[in-house]
């Protein structure tokens, strides 16, 4: 039982058709959990925020989870009637990247911002979101820039080396 959660916890892509208790489950691509405005979502081990992880993340740890894909994705539904929605994310740099890294954030395939990740312990970013997301599904993607040389060194089975970790995220409404 609870096949989707098990796939997320094991680092698998949950956006596939799977069988749970002998019943074929539909692809949950747009069947996201709703998050509340102001609620801190922690995608950490044994925390409810891990239910938001769609793809490209390593298994959650006690502090949070590493974005281990080229376009790691977090999915959730947004409540109705937000006036000025925003997203705040607390990030952690991966120790393997000593020179820093640019990270690109997009919502539903539209870039919302970029930030330079340094070797500080935690970095908080906040981006405004379009009002059009109100009451609908959101796919937040996190992409770390990589050189061609780094991409060639990535393991074909395990994927790219993680560059940033997500400690928590908060949906805001500044309206």
N, C-alpha and C positions, 0 to 999 in steps of 0.2 A: 504493500500500500504506500501511498504518497510518493509515487514514482518521480514526479517532477522535482520535488524537494530533494530526493535522493540523488537525482542527476545533477542538480545544482551543487549540492554538498560535495559530490565527487569530482566536480570540475567539468562535467560533460555539458554538451549543448542541449538544453531542455526544449528547444524549439523544433523538436522532431516528433513524429507520431510514435507512440509507445503503448505497451499493454500493461494495464494495472488491474490486478485481481481478475485476470482473464478477459478484461474488456478493453477494446481498442480505444485509446484516448485521442481526442482531437488535438491538432497542433495548437498550443496555447499562445501563439504569437501575439495576439491582441487581448488575451485574457489576463490582464495585469491586475495586481492588487492596488487598491486605492490607498494613497497616503494622505495624511491629514496635514493641514497647514500648521507649521510650527513644531511638528513632531520630529524628533531626532531619529533618523533611520540609520542603524548601525549594521552594515553587512559583515558582521563578525560571527565567529563560531557560536552557535546556540543563541543567536539573536534574530529577531524577526526580520531585520533588514536584509538578511541573506535571501529572503524570498523574492527580492527584486532583481537579483542577478540573473541575466539572460544568457550571456555568452562572453567568452574571452577573459574569464577571471579564474585564478587559481582557487583551490578550496579555501574557505574562510578560516582565519586564524583568530585568536582571542582579541587582538587589537583592531581587526578589519580584514581586508582582502587585497591581494595584488592584482592589478590589471595586467593580464598576461597575454592579451591578444592585440592584433593590429587595430581592431576597432572593438574594444570591450564595450558591452552594452548593459545598461540598467533600465528596466522597464517598470512603469507604474501608471495608474490612472490618476488624473487630477480632478479635484472636486469642482463643482459648478460655480460659476459667477465669481471668479477671481478678477480683481480690478487691475492689479499690477503684479503678476506672478514673477517670482525669482527662484533661483536655486542656489543654495550655498553648499559647498563641498569642502570637507577637510581632507587634505591629501598628505601622503607620506612618500618621500623619495625612496626609490630602491637603492640599496647600498652599492650596487654594481655600477651605477652611473655617477661617477665622481665629478663630471664636468657640467652637470645640469642637463636639462632636457626641456624642449618646448612640448606642451601638451595642448591638444585641440579638443574642444568640447562642441558637440552638436546635439540638437534636439530634433527628432524626426527628420534627420538628414540635412538640417540647416545649421550651419555653424553659428554658435552663440558667443564664442570667445576662445581666447588662447591665454596661456600663462607659461611662464618660465619656471620650471621646478628647480629649486636649488637644493643644496644638501642640508637645509635646516630641518629640524625634526618634524614639524607639521606646518603646512601652509594652507590657508583658507582662501578660497576663491568664491566670488558671488557674481552671478550673471542674471540680467533681466531676461524674462521669457515673454513670448508673444501671448497676447490675450486669447488668441485662437486655440491655445491648448486647453483652455478651461473646459472641464467636463469630458475630456477625452484621454486617449492613451498617449503616453510619452515614451519614446525610446531615447535615452540619453547615452550618447557614445563618447568614449574617451580614447583618443588616439595619440600615441607618443610618436614624435617625429624620429625617424631613423635614417641613417645614411645607407647608401647602397651596400657599402662594405658590411655594415651591421646586419642587414637583411640577409646577405649571403652566409653569414656566420650563424644565423638562427637554426635551431634544430628542426629538421623537417617533421619529426614525430611530435615533439613537445611544443613547437611554435616559438614565438619570440620571447626573449628575455623580458621579464616585467620591468617597467620603469617607474611606475607610480602605484601607490596603494591608496585605497579609499577607506578612511576611518569612519566617516559618517556623511550624511547629506540631509538637508532640511529644505522643504518647500516653503517659500514665504509668499506673503501677499502684502505689498506696501501700499494698499489702497483703502 
